[in-house]
Amino acid sequence: MHAREIPDLLTTKELAAYLRKPVATVRSWRYRKVGPAGFKLGRDIVYRRTAVDAWLAEREHSA
């Protein structure tokens, strides 16, 4: 997935692909409230790309 191809809202599957992690890991992060903030949109959980990028930057600076 190239940066310009990443939509503003990511599904759990798209987020997992973006982060190169298994879908189960992303779901576990959400359950444990340690991953990027997501929200329900209809029946789906979606993640704002800006929130994901902020979450990644936080991890990058704390490492």
PyMOL Python script that loads the backbone (N, CA, C, O; Angstrom):
from pymol import cmd

cmd.read_pdbstr("""\
ATOM      1  N   MET A   1       0.837  -1.172   0.000  1.00  0.00           N
ATOM      2  CA  MET A   1       0.000   0.000   0.000  1.00  0.00           C
ATOM      3  C   MET A   1       0.888   1.244   0.000  1.00  0.00           C
ATOM      4  O   MET A   1       1.692   1.426   0.915  1.00  0.00           O
ATOM      5  N   HIS A   2       0.757   2.081  -0.990  1.00  0.00           N
ATOM      6  CA  HIS A   2       1.525   3.320  -1.052  1.00  0.00           C
ATOM      7  C   HIS A   2       0.783   4.419  -0.310  1.00  0.00           C
ATOM      8  O   HIS A   2      -0.443   4.374  -0.205  1.00  0.00           O
ATOM      9  N   ALA A   3       1.505   5.401   0.203  1.00  0.00           N
ATOM     10  CA  ALA A   3       0.911   6.468   1.008  1.00  0.00           C
ATOM     11  C   ALA A   3      -0.258   7.139   0.303  1.00  0.00           C
ATOM     12  O   ALA A   3      -1.279   7.414   0.933  1.00  0.00           O
ATOM     13  N   ARG A   4      -0.129   7.407  -0.982  1.00  0.00           N
ATOM     14  CA  ARG A   4      -1.224   8.097  -1.671  1.00  0.00           C
ATOM     15  C   ARG A   4      -2.427   7.195  -1.913  1.00  0.00           C
ATOM     16  O   ARG A   4      -3.500   7.690  -2.259  1.00  0.00           O
ATOM     17  N   GLU A   5      -2.277   5.891  -1.741  1.00  0.00           N
ATOM     18  CA  GLU A   5      -3.376   4.947  -1.926  1.00  0.00           C
ATOM     19  C   GLU A   5      -4.134   4.676  -0.630  1.00  0.00           C
ATOM     20  O   GLU A   5      -5.177   4.023  -0.655  1.00  0.00           O
ATOM     21  N   ILE A   6      -3.635   5.160   0.485  1.00  0.00           N
ATOM     22  CA  ILE A   6      -4.249   4.878   1.778  1.00  0.00           C
ATOM     23  C   ILE A   6      -5.447   5.798   1.980  1.00  0.00           C
ATOM     24  O   ILE A   6      -5.301   7.020   1.966  1.00  0.00           O
ATOM     25  N   PRO A   7      -6.631   5.218   2.169  1.00  0.00           N
ATOM     26  CA  PRO A   7      -7.821   6.049   2.357  1.00  0.00           C
ATOM     27  C   PRO A   7      -7.811   6.746   3.716  1.00  0.00           C
ATOM     28  O   PRO A   7      -7.032   6.390   4.600  1.00  0.00           O
ATOM     29  N   ASP A   8      -8.682   7.741   3.874  1.00  0.00           N
ATOM     30  CA  ASP A   8      -8.769   8.467   5.146  1.00  0.00           C
ATOM     31  C   ASP A   8      -9.313   7.599   6.270  1.00  0.00           C
ATOM     32  O   ASP A   8      -8.953   7.784   7.432  1.00  0.00           O
ATOM     33  N   LEU A   9     -10.181   6.652   5.925  1.00  0.00           N
ATOM     34  CA  LEU A   9     -10.710   5.701   6.902  1.00  0.00           C
ATOM     35  C   LEU A   9     -10.244   4.303   6.520  1.00  0.00           C
ATOM     36  O   LEU A   9     -10.419   3.862   5.384  1.00  0.00           O
ATOM     37  N   LEU A  10      -9.648   3.615   7.486  1.00  0.00           N
ATOM     38  CA  LEU A  10      -9.135   2.266   7.257  1.00  0.00           C
ATOM     39  C   LEU A  10      -9.991   1.244   7.994  1.00  0.00           C
ATOM     40  O   LEU A  10     -10.363   1.461   9.147  1.00  0.00           O
ATOM     41  N   THR A  11     -10.300   0.152   7.346  1.00  0.00           N
ATOM     42  CA  THR A  11     -10.938  -0.969   8.029  1.00  0.00           C
ATOM     43  C   THR A  11      -9.864  -1.689   8.849  1.00  0.00           C
ATOM     44  O   THR A  11      -8.675  -1.395   8.728  1.00  0.00           O
ATOM     45  N   THR A  12     -10.294  -2.615   9.665  1.00  0.00           N
ATOM     46  CA  THR A  12      -9.335  -3.397  10.458  1.00  0.00           C
ATOM     47  C   THR A  12      -8.366  -4.136   9.538  1.00  0.00           C
ATOM     48  O   THR A  12      -7.164  -4.182   9.801  1.00  0.00           O
ATOM     49  N   LYS A  13      -8.890  -4.708   8.468  1.00  0.00           N
ATOM     50  CA  LYS A  13      -8.043  -5.447   7.521  1.00  0.00           C
ATOM     51  C   LYS A  13      -7.054  -4.513   6.829  1.00  0.00           C
ATOM     52  O   LYS A  13      -5.883  -4.858   6.673  1.00  0.00           O
ATOM     53  N   GLU A  14      -7.513  -3.335   6.414  1.00  0.00           N
ATOM     54  CA  GLU A  14      -6.623  -2.372   5.765  1.00  0.00           C
ATOM     55  C   GLU A  14      -5.558  -1.864   6.729  1.00  0.00           C
ATOM     56  O   GLU A  14      -4.401  -1.688   6.349  1.00  0.00           O
ATOM     57  N   LEU A  15      -5.955  -1.630   7.983  1.00  0.00           N
ATOM     58  CA  LEU A  15      -4.987  -1.184   8.988  1.00  0.00           C
ATOM     59  C   LEU A  15      -3.925  -2.254   9.216  1.00  0.00           C
ATOM     60  O   LEU A  15      -2.737  -1.946   9.307  1.00  0.00           O
ATOM     61  N   ALA A  16      -4.350  -3.502   9.307  1.00  0.00           N
ATOM     62  CA  ALA A  16      -3.397  -4.599   9.495  1.00  0.00           C
ATOM     63  C   ALA A  16      -2.404  -4.650   8.331  1.00  0.00           C
ATOM     64  O   ALA A  16      -1.207  -4.843   8.543  1.00  0.00           O
ATOM     65  N   ALA A  17      -2.896  -4.479   7.116  1.00  0.00           N
ATOM     66  CA  ALA A  17      -2.014  -4.485   5.946  1.00  0.00           C
ATOM     67  C   ALA A  17      -1.061  -3.288   5.991  1.00  0.00           C
ATOM     68  O   ALA A  17       0.126  -3.432   5.697  1.00  0.00           O
ATOM     69  N   TYR A  18      -1.567  -2.124   6.353  1.00  0.00           N
ATOM     70  CA  TYR A  18      -0.764  -0.903   6.446  1.00  0.00           C
ATOM     71  C   TYR A  18       0.367  -1.069   7.463  1.00  0.00           C
ATOM     72  O   TYR A  18       1.498  -0.645   7.223  1.00  0.00           O
ATOM     73  N   LEU A  19       0.049  -1.690   8.601  1.00  0.00           N
ATOM     74  CA  LEU A  19       1.039  -1.875   9.668  1.00  0.00           C
ATOM     75  C   LEU A  19       1.843  -3.165   9.525  1.00  0.00           C
ATOM     76  O   LEU A  19       2.771  -3.422  10.291  1.00  0.00           O
ATOM     77  N   ARG A  20       1.468  -3.974   8.525  1.00  0.00           N
ATOM     78  CA  ARG A  20       2.113  -5.278   8.299  1.00  0.00           C
ATOM     79  C   ARG A  20       2.031  -6.171   9.541  1.00  0.00           C
ATOM     80  O   ARG A  20       3.011  -6.785   9.962  1.00  0.00           O
ATOM     81  N   LYS A  21       0.838  -6.216  10.099  1.00  0.00           N
ATOM     82  CA  LYS A  21       0.548  -7.034  11.279  1.00  0.00           C
ATOM     83  C   LYS A  21      -0.668  -7.902  10.972  1.00  0.00           C
ATOM     84  O   LYS A  21      -1.480  -7.542  10.119  1.00  0.00           O
ATOM     85  N   PRO A  22      -0.807  -9.038  11.652  1.00  0.00           N
ATOM     86  CA  PRO A  22      -2.003  -9.852  11.448  1.00  0.00           C
ATOM     87  C   PRO A  22      -3.260  -9.113  11.929  1.00  0.00           C
ATOM     88  O   PRO A  22      -3.198  -8.298  12.849  1.00  0.00           O
ATOM     89  N   VAL A  23      -4.383  -9.408  11.299  1.00  0.00           N
ATOM     90  CA  VAL A  23      -5.659  -8.814  11.698  1.00  0.00           C
ATOM     91  C   VAL A  23      -5.930  -9.112  13.173  1.00  0.00           C
ATOM     92  O   VAL A  23      -6.440  -8.253  13.892  1.00  0.00           O
ATOM     93  N   ALA A  24      -5.600 -10.303  13.624  1.00  0.00           N
ATOM     94  CA  ALA A  24      -5.823 -10.682  15.024  1.00  0.00           C
ATOM     95  C   ALA A  24      -5.062  -9.767  15.980  1.00  0.00           C
ATOM     96  O   ALA A  24      -5.553  -9.469  17.069  1.00  0.00           O
ATOM     97  N   THR A  25      -3.883  -9.323  15.591  1.00  0.00           N
ATOM     98  CA  THR A  25      -3.100  -8.419  16.433  1.00  0.00           C
ATOM     99  C   THR A  25      -3.809  -7.074  16.561  1.00  0.00           C
ATOM    100  O   THR A  25      -3.911  -6.526  17.659  1.00  0.00           O
ATOM    101  N   VAL A  26      -4.296  -6.546  15.447  1.00  0.00           N
ATOM    102  CA  VAL A  26      -5.016  -5.262  15.473  1.00  0.00           C
ATOM    103  C   VAL A  26      -6.270  -5.386  16.333  1.00  0.00           C
ATOM    104  O   VAL A  26      -6.574  -4.484  17.114  1.00  0.00           O
ATOM    105  N   ARG A  27      -6.995  -6.484  16.198  1.00  0.00           N
ATOM    106  CA  ARG A  27      -8.192  -6.702  17.026  1.00  0.00           C
ATOM    107  C   ARG A  27      -7.823  -6.803  18.506  1.00  0.00           C
ATOM    108  O   ARG A  27      -8.535  -6.282  19.364  1.00  0.00           O
ATOM    109  N   SER A  28      -6.724  -7.465  18.798  1.00  0.00           N
ATOM    110  CA  SER A  28      -6.256  -7.585  20.179  1.00  0.00           C
ATOM    111  C   SER A  28      -5.891  -6.221  20.751  1.00  0.00           C
ATOM    112  O   SER A  28      -6.226  -5.906  21.893  1.00  0.00           O
ATOM    113  N   TRP A  29      -5.203  -5.417  19.948  1.00  0.00           N
ATOM    114  CA  TRP A  29      -4.863  -4.059  20.397  1.00  0.00           C
ATOM    115  C   TRP A  29      -6.121  -3.275  20.746  1.00  0.00           C
ATOM    116  O   TRP A  29      -6.166  -2.583  21.764  1.00  0.00           O
ATOM    117  N   ARG A  30      -7.141  -3.384  19.899  1.00  0.00           N
ATOM    118  CA  ARG A  30      -8.392  -2.655  20.155  1.00  0.00           C
ATOM    119  C   ARG A  30      -9.042  -3.157  21.435  1.00  0.00           C
ATOM    120  O   ARG A  30      -9.490  -2.360  22.260  1.00  0.00           O
ATOM    121  N   TYR A  31      -9.096  -4.465  21.606  1.00  0.00           N
ATOM    122  CA  TYR A  31      -9.696  -5.057  22.797  1.00  0.00           C
ATOM    123  C   TYR A  31      -8.972  -4.588  24.062  1.00  0.00           C
ATOM    124  O   TYR A  31      -9.606  -4.276  25.070  1.00  0.00           O
ATOM    125  N   ARG A  32      -7.643  -4.541  23.999  1.00  0.00           N
ATOM    126  CA  ARG A  32      -6.829  -4.134  25.154  1.00  0.00           C
ATOM    127  C   ARG A  32      -6.636  -2.621  25.248  1.00  0.00           C
ATOM    128  O   ARG A  32      -6.023  -2.131  26.197  1.00  0.00           O
ATOM    129  N   LYS A  33      -7.159  -1.880  24.266  1.00  0.00           N
ATOM    130  CA  LYS A  33      -7.070  -0.414  24.210  1.00  0.00           C
ATOM    131  C   LYS A  33      -5.625   0.080  24.206  1.00  0.00           C
ATOM    132  O   LYS A  33      -5.279   1.032  24.905  1.00  0.00           O
ATOM    133  N   VAL A  34      -4.790  -0.584  23.406  1.00  0.00           N
ATOM    134  CA  VAL A  34      -3.384  -0.174  23.284  1.00  0.00           C
ATOM    135  C   VAL A  34      -3.021   0.246  21.864  1.00  0.00           C
ATOM    136  O   VAL A  34      -1.921   0.746  21.626  1.00  0.00           O
ATOM    137  N   GLY A  35      -3.916   0.052  20.942  1.00  0.00           N
ATOM    138  CA  GLY A  35      -3.650   0.397  19.545  1.00  0.00           C
ATOM    139  C   GLY A  35      -4.214   1.761  19.191  1.00  0.00           C
ATOM    140  O   GLY A  35      -4.660   2.501  20.068  1.00  0.00           O
ATOM    141  N   PRO A  36      -4.196   2.092  17.916  1.00  0.00           N
ATOM    142  CA  PRO A  36      -4.761   3.364  17.479  1.00  0.00           C
ATOM    143  C   PRO A  36      -6.266   3.403  17.742  1.00  0.00           C
ATOM    144  O   PRO A  36      -6.941   2.373  17.715  1.00  0.00           O
ATOM    145  N   ALA A  37      -6.775   4.598  17.995  1.00  0.00           N
ATOM    146  CA  ALA A  37      -8.197   4.762  18.275  1.00  0.00           C
ATOM    147  C   ALA A  37      -9.028   4.448  17.033  1.00  0.00           C
ATOM    148  O   ALA A  37      -8.738   4.928  15.937  1.00  0.00           O
ATOM    149  N   GLY A  38     -10.039   3.655  17.219  1.00  0.00           N
ATOM    150  CA  GLY A  38     -10.968   3.327  16.149  1.00  0.00           C
ATOM    151  C   GLY A  38     -12.380   3.563  16.639  1.00  0.00           C
ATOM    152  O   GLY A  38     -12.599   3.817  17.823  1.00  0.00           O
ATOM    153  N   PHE A  39     -13.333   3.480  15.737  1.00  0.00           N
ATOM    154  CA  PHE A  39     -14.722   3.664  16.127  1.00  0.00           C
ATOM    155  C   PHE A  39     -15.622   2.862  15.203  1.00  0.00           C
ATOM    156  O   PHE A  39     -15.233   2.486  14.097  1.00  0.00           O
ATOM    157  N   LYS A  40     -16.841   2.607  15.685  1.00  0.00           N
ATOM    158  CA  LYS A  40     -17.808   1.852  14.887  1.00  0.00           C
ATOM    159  C   LYS A  40     -18.449   2.776  13.878  1.00  0.00           C
ATOM    160  O   LYS A  40     -18.856   3.893  14.199  1.00  0.00           O
ATOM    161  N   LEU A  41     -18.531   2.299  12.669  1.00  0.00           N
ATOM    162  CA  LEU A  41     -19.235   2.972  11.594  1.00  0.00           C
ATOM    163  C   LEU A  41     -20.155   1.916  11.002  1.00  0.00           C
ATOM    164  O   LEU A  41     -19.736   1.084  10.198  1.00  0.00           O
ATOM    165  N   GLY A  42     -21.410   1.965  11.410  1.00  0.00           N
ATOM    166  CA  GLY A  42     -22.310   0.870  11.057  1.00  0.00           C
ATOM    167  C   GLY A  42     -21.889  -0.380  11.799  1.00  0.00           C
ATOM    168  O   GLY A  42     -21.810  -0.382  13.027  1.00  0.00           O
ATOM    169  N   ARG A  43     -21.619  -1.436  11.063  1.00  0.00           N
ATOM    170  CA  ARG A  43     -21.195  -2.701  11.672  1.00  0.00           C
ATOM    171  C   ARG A  43     -19.681  -2.853  11.708  1.00  0.00           C
ATOM    172  O   ARG A  43     -19.163  -3.812  12.278  1.00  0.00           O
ATOM    173  N   ASP A  44     -18.980  -1.917  11.106  1.00  0.00           N
ATOM    174  CA  ASP A  44     -17.527  -2.024  10.985  1.00  0.00           C
ATOM    175  C   ASP A  44     -16.795  -1.139  11.983  1.00  0.00           C
ATOM    176  O   ASP A  44     -17.320  -0.125  12.445  1.00  0.00           O
ATOM    177  N   ILE A  45     -15.577  -1.545  12.304  1.00  0.00           N
ATOM    178  CA  ILE A  45     -14.651  -0.704  13.056  1.00  0.00           C
ATOM    179  C   ILE A  45     -13.759  -0.044  12.025  1.00  0.00           C
ATOM    180  O   ILE A  45     -13.212  -0.716  11.151  1.00  0.00           O
ATOM    181  N   VAL A  46     -13.609   1.262  12.121  1.00  0.00           N
ATOM    182  CA  VAL A  46     -12.740   1.990  11.204  1.00  0.00           C
ATOM    183  C   VAL A  46     -11.776   2.851  12.004  1.00  0.00           C
ATOM    184  O   VAL A  46     -12.021   3.182  13.164  1.00  0.00           O
ATOM    185  N   TYR A  47     -10.690   3.200  11.362  1.00  0.00           N
ATOM    186  CA  TYR A  47      -9.619   3.975  11.984  1.00  0.00           C
ATOM    187  C   TYR A  47      -9.298   5.157  11.077  1.00  0.00           C
ATOM    188  O   TYR A  47      -9.086   4.981   9.877  1.00  0.00           O
ATOM    189  N   ARG A  48      -9.262   6.348  11.640  1.00  0.00           N
ATOM    190  CA  ARG A  48      -8.851   7.514  10.858  1.00  0.00           C
ATOM    191  C   ARG A  48      -7.352   7.417  10.615  1.00  0.00           C
ATOM    192  O   ARG A  48      -6.582   7.126  11.530  1.00  0.00           O
ATOM    193  N   ARG A  49      -6.949   7.661   9.388  1.00  0.00           N
ATOM    194  CA  ARG A  49      -5.524   7.578   9.055  1.00  0.00           C
ATOM    195  C   ARG A  49      -4.709   8.564   9.885  1.00  0.00           C
ATOM    196  O   ARG A  49      -3.585   8.254  10.279  1.00  0.00           O
ATOM    197  N   THR A  50      -5.257   9.743  10.156  1.00  0.00           N
ATOM    198  CA  THR A  50      -4.539  10.732  10.965  1.00  0.00           C
ATOM    199  C   THR A  50      -4.299  10.214  12.378  1.00  0.00           C
ATOM    200  O   THR A  50      -3.236  10.448  12.953  1.00  0.00           O
ATOM    201  N   ALA A  51      -5.286   9.507  12.944  1.00  0.00           N
ATOM    202  CA  ALA A  51      -5.130   8.932  14.291  1.00  0.00           C
ATOM    203  C   ALA A  51      -4.089   7.817  14.283  1.00  0.00           C
ATOM    204  O   ALA A  51      -3.310   7.684  15.227  1.00  0.00           O
ATOM    205  N   VAL A  52      -4.076   7.024  13.229  1.00  0.00           N
ATOM    206  CA  VAL A  52      -3.093   5.940  13.099  1.00  0.00           C
ATOM    207  C   VAL A  52      -1.684   6.531  12.988  1.00  0.00           C
ATOM    208  O   VAL A  52      -0.756   6.071  13.653  1.00  0.00           O
ATOM    209  N   ASP A  53      -1.535   7.548  12.147  1.00  0.00           N
ATOM    210  CA  ASP A  53      -0.219   8.171  11.978  1.00  0.00           C
ATOM    211  C   ASP A  53       0.258   8.837  13.264  1.00  0.00           C
ATOM    212  O   ASP A  53       1.450   8.800  13.572  1.00  0.00           O
ATOM    213  N   ALA A  54      -0.662   9.449  14.023  1.00  0.00           N
ATOM    214  CA  ALA A  54      -0.295  10.056  15.314  1.00  0.00           C
ATOM    215  C   ALA A  54       0.126   8.974  16.300  1.00  0.00           C
ATOM    216  O   ALA A  54       1.086   9.152  17.051  1.00  0.00           O
ATOM    217  N   TRP A  55      -0.591   7.854  16.299  1.00  0.00           N
ATOM    218  CA  TRP A  55      -0.256   6.738  17.183  1.00  0.00           C
ATOM    219  C   TRP A  55       1.128   6.177  16.844  1.00  0.00           C
ATOM    220  O   TRP A  55       1.916   5.861  17.736  1.00  0.00           O
ATOM    221  N   LEU A  56       1.410   6.058  15.552  1.00  0.00           N
ATOM    222  CA  LEU A  56       2.733   5.579  15.120  1.00  0.00           C
ATOM    223  C   LEU A  56       3.837   6.560  15.536  1.00  0.00           C
ATOM    224  O   LEU A  56       4.895   6.136  16.002  1.00  0.00           O
ATOM    225  N   ALA A  57       3.601   7.846  15.375  1.00  0.00           N
ATOM    226  CA  ALA A  57       4.593   8.864  15.745  1.00  0.00           C
ATOM    227  C   ALA A  57       4.869   8.811  17.252  1.00  0.00           C
ATOM    228  O   ALA A  57       6.011   8.969  17.685  1.00  0.00           O
ATOM    229  N   GLU A  58       3.814   8.586  18.046  1.00  0.00           N
ATOM    230  CA  GLU A  58       3.967   8.451  19.495  1.00  0.00           C
ATOM    231  C   GLU A  58       4.907   7.291  19.826  1.00  0.00           C
ATOM    232  O   GLU A  58       5.804   7.425  20.658  1.00  0.00           O
ATOM    233  N   ARG A  59       4.691   6.151  19.161  1.00  0.00           N
ATOM    234  CA  ARG A  59       5.539   4.997  19.397  1.00  0.00           C
ATOM    235  C   ARG A  59       6.967   5.242  18.945  1.00  0.00           C
ATOM    236  O   ARG A  59       7.920   4.809  19.592  1.00  0.00           O
ATOM    237  N   GLU A  60       7.101   5.937  17.835  1.00  0.00           N
ATOM    238  CA  GLU A  60       8.428   6.226  17.297  1.00  0.00           C
ATOM    239  C   GLU A  60       9.234   7.097  18.257  1.00  0.00           C
ATOM    240  O   GLU A  60      10.432   6.883  18.443  1.00  0.00           O
ATOM    241  N   HIS A  61       8.575   8.072  18.860  1.00  0.00           N
ATOM    242  CA  HIS A  61       9.273   8.991  19.768  1.00  0.00           C
ATOM    243  C   HIS A  61       9.525   8.385  21.143  1.00  0.00           C
ATOM    244  O   HIS A  61      10.419   8.836  21.859  1.00  0.00           O
ATOM    245  N   SER A  62       8.752   7.371  21.520  1.00  0.00           N
ATOM    246  CA  SER A  62       8.949   6.756  22.833  1.00  0.00           C
ATOM    247  C   SER A  62       9.948   5.597  22.781  1.00  0.00           C
ATOM    248  O   SER A  62      10.331   5.060  23.820  1.00  0.00           O
ATOM    249  N   ALA A  63      10.366   5.216  21.580  1.00  0.00           N
ATOM    250  CA  ALA A  63      11.287   4.083  21.442  1.00  0.00           C
ATOM    251  C   ALA A  63      12.739   4.491  21.658  1.00  0.00           C
ATOM    252  O   ALA A  63      13.635   3.652  21.575  1.00  0.00           O
TER     253      ALA A  63
END
""", "prot")
cmd.dss("prot")
cmd.show_as("cartoon", "prot")
cmd.util.cbc("prot")
cmd.orient("prot")
